């Protein structure tokens, strides 16, 4: 298998609501989007929002009640420490919930967390050890 992440699909309760939330954060839906699924280009990866029950059915798994913590967090890295609280505030203004305000992290940067309207956890971080290239992609050592 070639190591690659092509799409990241979030199961959501309401596709229209999720689409509006991500559009308020600056994501632009692709023309391939429909009422049932929305696709957003995200720096070489595609973020998709799809009905939770439909996603479970497609995968052939049970749509059990969501847990308080799924064990998964998405991350949005920024270039400066000052951007972390600004992005968290934008997420809250768009309908998200701040889970952890911006603070100095044990690993040396600044980070905070928000959840989207469906409870998907996002970390916003400025990590001096993972600089961003000109296109906003993390550069690993």
C-alpha positions as CSV (number, residue, x, y, z in Angstrom):
1,X,0.0,0.0,0.0
2,X,1.3,3.5,-0.8
3,X,1.1,5.6,2.3
4,X,-1.6,8.2,1.5
5,X,-4.7,9.7,2.9
6,X,-7.1,10.6,0.2
7,X,-10.4,11.4,1.9
8,X,-11.4,11.9,5.5
9,X,-15.1,11.4,5.9
10,X,-17.0,12.6,8.9
11,X,-20.4,11.0,9.7
12,X,-22.8,13.8,10.6
13,X,-26.3,14.1,11.8
14,X,-27.2,16.8,9.3
15,X,-25.2,17.2,6.1
16,X,-26.5,20.7,5.3
17,X,-25.7,21.9,8.8
18,X,-22.2,20.4,8.7
19,X,-21.6,21.9,5.2
20,X,-22.6,25.3,6.4
21,X,-20.3,25.0,9.5
22,X,-17.3,24.1,7.4
23,X,-18.1,26.8,4.8
24,X,-18.1,29.4,7.6
25,X,-14.6,28.3,8.5
26,X,-13.5,28.9,4.9
27,X,-13.8,25.5,3.3
28,X,-15.2,25.6,-0.2
29,X,-17.5,22.8,-1.2
30,X,-16.7,21.0,-4.5
31,X,-19.3,21.0,-7.3
32,X,-19.3,17.2,-6.8
33,X,-21.2,17.8,-3.5
34,X,-24.8,16.8,-3.2
35,X,-27.5,17.0,-0.6
36,X,-26.3,13.7,0.8
37,X,-22.5,14.5,0.9
38,X,-20.3,17.5,0.7
39,X,-16.6,17.4,-0.4
40,X,-14.1,20.1,0.5
41,X,-10.5,20.3,-0.9
42,X,-8.2,20.5,2.1
43,X,-4.5,20.9,1.1
44,X,-4.1,17.7,-0.9
45,X,-6.7,15.7,1.1
46,X,-10.5,15.9,0.7
47,X,-12.7,16.5,3.8
48,X,-16.1,14.9,3.3
49,X,-19.3,15.2,5.4
50,X,-21.8,12.3,4.9
51,X,-24.9,11.3,6.9
52,X,-23.8,9.2,9.9
53,X,-26.3,6.5,9.3
54,X,-25.5,6.3,5.6
55,X,-21.8,6.1,6.3
56,X,-22.3,3.3,8.8
57,X,-24.5,1.4,6.3
58,X,-21.9,1.9,3.5
59,X,-19.2,0.5,5.8
60,X,-21.5,-2.4,6.9
61,X,-21.2,-1.5,10.6
62,X,-23.7,-0.6,13.3
63,X,-24.5,3.1,13.9
64,X,-24.1,2.8,17.7
65,X,-24.5,5.9,19.8
66,X,-21.5,8.1,19.5
67,X,-19.1,8.1,22.4
68,X,-18.1,11.2,24.3
69,X,-14.6,10.7,22.9
70,X,-14.0,8.8,19.7
71,X,-10.2,8.5,20.1
72,X,-9.7,10.6,16.9
73,X,-8.7,14.2,16.5
74,X,-8.2,16.2,13.3
75,X,-5.6,18.9,13.4
76,X,-5.3,22.3,11.8
77,X,-1.8,23.7,12.2
78,X,-1.1,27.4,11.9
79,X,2.0,29.5,11.3
80,X,1.9,31.7,14.4
81,X,0.9,31.3,18.1
82,X,-1.5,34.3,17.7
83,X,-3.5,32.4,15.1
84,X,-4.4,29.6,17.5
85,X,-7.0,31.6,19.6
86,X,-8.2,33.4,16.4
87,X,-9.0,30.1,14.7
88,X,-10.7,28.7,17.9
89,X,-12.8,31.9,18.0
90,X,-13.8,31.5,14.3
91,X,-14.8,27.9,15.0
92,X,-16.9,29.0,17.9
93,X,-18.5,31.8,15.9
94,X,-19.4,29.3,13.2
95,X,-21.2,27.0,15.7
96,X,-18.4,24.9,17.1
97,X,-17.6,24.5,20.8
98,X,-14.3,25.3,22.4
99,X,-13.2,22.2,24.2
100,X,-9.8,23.5,25.4
101,X,-8.7,27.1,25.0
102,X,-5.4,28.0,23.5
103,X,-2.5,27.4,25.9
104,X,1.2,26.6,25.9
105,X,1.6,22.8,25.2
106,X,4.0,20.5,26.9
107,X,5.7,19.9,23.6
108,X,6.7,23.5,23.2
109,X,4.1,25.1,21.0
110,X,0.6,26.5,21.5
111,X,-2.6,24.5,21.0
112,X,-6.3,24.3,21.8
113,X,-9.3,22.2,20.7
114,X,-12.8,22.7,19.4
115,X,-15.5,20.3,18.4
116,X,-17.7,20.7,15.4
117,X,-21.5,20.6,15.7
118,X,-21.4,16.7,15.5
119,X,-18.7,16.5,18.2
120,X,-15.7,15.8,15.9
121,X,-12.6,17.0,17.7
122,X,-10.2,19.4,16.0
123,X,-6.8,20.5,17.4
124,X,-5.6,24.0,16.4
125,X,-1.8,24.2,16.9
126,X,1.3,26.2,16.2
127,X,4.1,23.7,16.4
128,X,7.6,25.1,16.0
129,X,8.9,21.6,15.2
130,X,6.5,21.0,12.3
131,X,6.8,24.1,10.2
132,X,4.3,24.7,7.3
133,X,5.4,25.0,3.8
134,X,4.2,27.8,1.4
135,X,1.0,25.8,0.7
136,X,0.3,25.2,4.4
137,X,1.3,21.6,4.6
138,X,3.2,20.3,7.6
139,X,6.9,19.7,7.0
140,X,8.1,16.7,9.1
141,X,11.8,16.4,10.1
